[in-house]
């Protein structure tokens, strides 16, 4: 079956695979204390223009989110997220399982703003309710939209004013930073978040993410939290060598750009077919509105995410392109779509 279901459906980019082979015969220290981890830390600190950033290597996105969030929050504190946020929808209650409430905010485009967060703070004003302390956002959002530099700056300043911490999930950060409309750069993330992570799993890595603490008042003993949550890898160099390779010669951004380019070509195919989108196409996720009969044909031939009915006659399907999507896959879908519509 043809596959537009997600952006982690192929094992590893060849350059990253080669990086494994190149070090395969070396004996290395464990738990992030090896030479490749140290090299990756130095490299990303330079990229961020932040020599004191505290960097850690994690196996995947969900365990990164639950480890970071539960480490920062006190037992009575909560995290605020968009109602579409990954920690609310796709992590099996992982945050709640650590004892922390996820307070959700409805948002049309997947993005949080100070105006959307302010009412939550107003209604959580005393010790009879959980205390909101952390704002969780992702870039890209779960709807494929992105934060501008001004968006992020406004949020960060709002958080500082209200004694909140800002955490950015960067599972698809490569796609966000490579987006046509983007004006954010890596140093902005060091400047306008308390903590964020650079995702590798969805950008050609076998697995792995890199957490960066910018606020050094909240990272104390983080390795203890990592170990307790099962997040500290004995072979942490597996993540580090991939991150080194991704950042070398801007491969990370090139793969994000390729994912976006393939989505843009797919967007043109859908537009030619007269189809509309449930959210603004900006990166590698497309949320396409289909008549039910046409959607049934798509689902019979393609692995896509069926998000359910819009009304009695239409539904929304998510198409996700990746670093490995090829133009002939787009062309094949276009030919099929044309045959069904003719």
N, C-alpha and C positions, 0 to 999 in steps of 0.2 A: 504493500500500500504506500502511496505517496504521503509525505509527512511534512505538515506545517504546524505540528502540535506544539513544539517548544524550540528553544535555542540551545539545548544540551543533548541533542539526539545523535551526536557523533562523538567518538571516544576522546580524541585529542588531536590538536593541530600538529602536523608533521614536525614543525620546528621545536615544539615542546616535547614531542616524543624523542627527538634527537637529543634534547638536553638531558633526558633520563639516561639514554644510552651512553652519553659521554661521561657520566659520573658513576656508571653502574659498578665499576670495579673498585671504587673508593670506599674506605672505611671512614665513617663520619660520626661525630658526636650526636647524641640524641636530644630530643625535646627543644629544638630551636636554638641550640647553642653551637651549631656547626658554622663553618666558614661561609656556606652559601646563604644561610639565613642572615648572617651578619652583613654580607654583601648586599642582599636584597633590602635590608633595613637602611643601610647607608644610601643606596640608590634612590629609594623612595623619599627619604628625607631631603635629598637634593632636589628631586622633582617638585616636592611640596614647598621648597624654600623654607623648611622648618626643621632645623637640625636637632631639636629636642623632642620631636614627635615620637610617641611610644608605639612601636609596631609589633604586631603579633600575627601568627599564621594559624588559620582555622580550616577545618575540613569542608565546611559547607555553610549555606546561608541560614537555615533555620537554627542550627546550633550556635552560629555566630550571634543571631538576634537574641536568643534566650540567654546566652552567657553574658553578653554585654548589658542587656536591659536588667537582668536580675542582679548583676554586680553593682550597677549604679544605684538602683532603687532600694530604699529602706522598706521593711515589711509592710508598712501602711501606705506606701506610695504607689501611684499608677502611671501608666503611659497613655498618651493621647495619640490616636492614629486616625487616618481617613477610614471611612467604613469599607473602602476597597483595599485597605492596606494588607500587605502580605501577612503580617503578624495576626491580623484579625480573621483572614479568610482561608489561608493556605498553610497554617502551621499547627493544626490539630490541637489548639488550645495550649501550645507550648509555653506561652508567657503566663497564662493563667495557672498552669501546672507548677510554676515557680512561686505562686502565691501573689501575683500581681494582676490587677484588673487592667484590661484594655478598654479605655474610654473611646468610643468611636464618634466620628463627626461626619455627617453626610456631606459629600462634595461631588459636584458634577463632573469635574475633570481629574479627580484623583489627587489633587494638590491641597495642601493645608495652607491657610493664611492666618495672620494675626486676628483678622475679623471673625474667622470661623472658630478660632480657639478661645477667644475672650469670653464667650458665654459659658464655656465649660468651667473656666476659672471662677467666674461669678457664682455658679451654682455649687461649686465645691469649696466652700469657704470656711469650714470648721472641722473639728475632730470627729464629727459624726458621719463623715463621708471619707472616702479615700482622698489622698492628697495628690493631685496631678503634679508630676515633677519632671517628666521626660516627654519630649515631642519626638515621635517617630515619623520620618518621611522616607520615601525612596525616590531615586533618580536613576532611570526613568521610574515613573509611577506604574502602578499595576494596569493603568489604562494607556500606557505608552507615551504619556505626556512628560514634559520636562520642566524643571525649575530654571528660571533665569537667574543671573547674578543678583539682580535687584530683589527677586523673590526670596532668595536664600538670605541675603543681607537683612531684609525686613523681618524675616522669621527669627534670625539669630539675635537681632537687636531687641525684638519683642521678648524672646526667651531671657535674655540678660536682664531686661527691665523687670521681668516677673519671676526671676530666680528659678528659671527652668533650664533644663539641659536639652540640647538639640542633637539628635542622632540620625544620621543619613545612611540608609541601606543602599549600597552600591552594587547590587547583584548585576544590574545592567548599566553600570556607570559608563562603560565604554561606548554604548549606544547613545547615552545622553550627551556625553562630551563630543561625540562625532556628529550630532544632529545639526541639520542645516540652520536651525533657529538658535542654536546654543551660543551663549557668550560666557559660560563658566570655564574656568581652567582649574587644574589640580590645586594650585596655590590658594584659590578661592575657598576650596573645601577645608583647607587647613585653617583658614582665616575665619570662616563663617559657620563652622560646626564645632561641637565639643568632641564628637567622636564620629567616625564614619568607616565604611569598609569598601575596599576595591575588590569587586567580584572577578573571579577567574573562571568559575564553572560554566558560565553562559557565554564565555568569550574564548573558547578553544582549549581551556585547561581540562586535564583529566578530572581534577577536583581542586578546590581550594579557594580561600578568600584571605584578604589581608586587612586586619583591623588596625586603624590608626587613631590613637587618642591624642587630641590636640589640647584638651583641658587636663592638665596633669594633677588636678585636685580630685579627680574621680577614677584614676587608674591604679591606685595603690592596691597591691596584692592581687592584681588581675590574673596572674598566672595560677594562683590558688583557685580562683573561680573557674578558670579553664580546666584545670585538672579535675576538680570536683564534678564538673558538668560533662566530662569525657571529651573535651574539646582540644586538649593538648596532645599533639601527635608525636609519637616517639620518632618517627621519620619526618619531621617538619620540613626537612630540605626538599621533600617532594613538592611542597607548595612553593618554597622559596625559589627553586631553580626555574619553575614555570613563570613565576612573577618576574624574575630577572629577564627571562627570554621575552615575555610579553612587553616589558617596558623598553627593551633594547630595540633601537631603530623604530620606535613607535608602533610596533606590531599590534599592541593593544588597541590603539586608536584606528589602525587600518582595518582590523577585524570588526570593530564596532561600525566603522564606515561601510564596510561591505554588507553587514547585516541590514543597515539602514537603506543602502542602495537597492538591495533586493526587495525590501519592503516597498520602496518607492515605485519600483517597476511593477510590483504586484498591485499597488494602489492604482496605477494607470490602467491596468487591465480591468479592475473593478469599475473604475469611473467610465471607461468605454462601454461597459455593459449596463450602465445606468444605475449602478448600485450606490448606496450611501453608507456613511460611517457613523457609528454610535459615539465615537470620540475622535478628536482631531488627530489625524495621522502625523506623527512627528518622528517616530523611531521604528523599531523593527516589529512592533505589534500592531496589527490592523483589526479593528472591531467592525465587521461588515454586516449590514442589515440585508437579509435574504428573504425572498418569498419562500414559504415552507417547502413547496414542491422542488424548487431549485436547491434549497439547502439539503434535502434528502439525497439528491444526486451527488452533491459535493461530499457529503458524509460517507456515501457508499464507496467513493474513490479516494478520499483523503482523510488522513488523521488530522483533525482540527478540534478546537475546543468549542463545544456547543454551549453557549451561555444561556440558552433558553428563549422562550417566546417574548416578543415585543408586544404583540397583539394576537388576535386569532389567526392572522394570515401570514405573519412574518416572525422571524427569529434572528438572533445575532450569533455569528460565528467569529471566533478569534483565529487569525492566521499569524503565525510567528515565524519569521525568517531568522537565519543564523549565519555564523561565520563560514559555514560550509554549504549554504544554499547556492545552487548553480542556476545560471540564466535559463538553461534548457528545462528546468523544473517549472519556471514561470511560463515559458512558452508552451509547455505541454498543458498547463492549466488553462491558458488562454484559448488554445484550440478546443479543448473540451467544453469550455464555457460557451464559446461561439457556436459549437454544434448543438448544445442544449437550447440555446436562445433562438436559433434559426428556424 
